[in-house]
Amino acid sequence: MTAEGFLEGRRLQMARGVMLQCIMGGYPPARFYGCDDGDLALVPDPAQIHRLPWSQQPRALAICDADELTGESSSLSTRGHLKAVIARYAAVGLAPVVATELEFFVFAPNTDSTQPFLPPTGLDGRREEGHSAFSVSSNNGLRPFFREVYECMAALGLPRDTFMHEMGISQFEINLLHGDPLLLADQTFLFKHLLKEVALKHGLIVVCMAKPLAHTPGSSMHIHQSIIEIGTGRNVFSDETGQPTAAFRHFIGGQQAGMADFTALFAPNVNSYQRLCHPFASPNNACWSHDNRSAGLRIPASSPVARRVENRLPGADANPYLAIAASLACGLYGIEHRLEPDEPVQGEFQVPDKLSLPCTLHAALERLKRSHLAIELFGKEFIEGYVASKTMELTSFLDEITPWERRVLAAQA
């Protein structure tokens, strides 16, 4: 809308069905969002109105809540669900703290979707071949791109912890500073938007698919989680002597209880399971461990005050609001129901059947569809609408025949 209209407080409304629009642009049947398809109000968060520093024409972006016209949060709003989970913690005197690690790939433009992504041509005239993990070299020629990324992050108020070249070809990772879950979800969303816009200015593309390249590690969005006591700021995962508490155990127990049911929320696309089923440090299990990257739930080495649980399941393609909400909701469920976790695993281990996770989008959606826990934590309308939208996407994928099928199967008798 125009700046004048925004400053006048003009209300922006949007059809309810847009909340369930699938990634190809279509919609599930209207019964999933209301047969009238009435409007929602987009209510800007005053703390999340940003002038876009990469835009030559003055423009601003406002992150909004999707509210019903009666004033309550829409049950289809993922940001609304995250706010509701945070409120549930506050009702028992607790406040969750999270940090996200986001991985992404920087590629040369890909005008032919039948061809693989390629890294940009470096300053030495060559394309990276995957030998640059954690390198400080600048021969990939991306310094100008990253310089503007840093400048734009500062302009948007996005504090960063560390930035590094990850293990994949032209793959990078940023660690955002820990803080309020809603703020971190907003920052993760803004950062992904920033990346793609700045990349286009530099003749590049940024890809946040979970697995854009074969035989290469995928991209994750690990979520680090701790809980503090409102008023004291004490990390409830550690006691006065620095030892783990019952709340710490129960939080892990809740995570384990919900990971399989919520896999479709952490891994929302067909491509997500390419990352999970070819792990490369992308665990597809609900085991937990002290500092073992093969476990879906990792307890990083830290001081007692920083004790936290890292959920390693979500991919870079996950909705940050929904992934954080689902992970925190499971943890609180475990605390409220005093769920005990399984024994921690170390070294190489076999995943017990009860801690294995769905390995296809179809299986994950079937699990979500049958989940009483999902209905209890997120409501029937949201879960049924989410499943309907993702089922459309899965059906669209299955309507196409892949190059592998033509190459390998066409000659079979």
JOPEZI-V14388 format. One record per run of one state. SS is the DSSP state (a for helix, b for strand, c for the rest). FROM is the first residue (numbers start at 1). LEN is the number of residues. If there is no record, write none. Layout:
# JOPEZI-V14388
{{SS | FROM | LEN} {SS | FROM | LEN}}
This chain:
# JOPEZI-V14388
{{c | 1 | 2} {a | 3 | 5} {c | 8 | 4} {b | 12 | 4} {a | 16 | 5} {c | 21 | 9} {a | 30 | 3} {c | 33 | 6} {b | 39 | 13} {c | 52 | 8} {b | 60 | 9} {c | 69 | 4} {b | 73 | 1} {c | 74 | 4} {a | 78 | 14} {c | 92 | 2} {b | 94 | 15} {c | 109 | 12} {b | 121 | 1} {c | 122 | 5} {b | 127 | 1} {c | 128 | 15} {a | 143 | 14} {c | 157 | 3} {b | 160 | 6} {c | 166 | 5} {b | 171 | 6} {c | 177 | 2} {b | 179 | 2} {a | 181 | 21} {c | 202 | 2} {b | 204 | 4} {c | 208 | 12} {b | 220 | 10} {c | 230 | 5} {b | 235 | 1} {c | 236 | 2} {b | 238 | 1} {c | 239 | 5} {b | 244 | 1} {c | 245 | 1} {a | 246 | 13} {c | 259 | 4} {a | 263 | 4} {c | 267 | 5} {a | 272 | 6} {c | 278 | 7} {b | 285 | 1} {c | 286 | 2} {b | 288 | 3} {c | 291 | 6} {b | 297 | 3} {c | 300 | 4} {a | 304 | 3} {c | 307 | 2} {b | 309 | 3} {c | 312 | 3} {b | 315 | 1} {c | 316 | 4} {a | 320 | 17} {c | 337 | 16} {a | 353 | 3} {b | 356 | 1} {c | 357 | 4} {a | 361 | 9} {c | 370 | 2} {a | 372 | 7} {c | 379 | 1} {a | 380 | 19} {c | 399 | 4} {a | 403 | 7} {c | 410 | 4}}
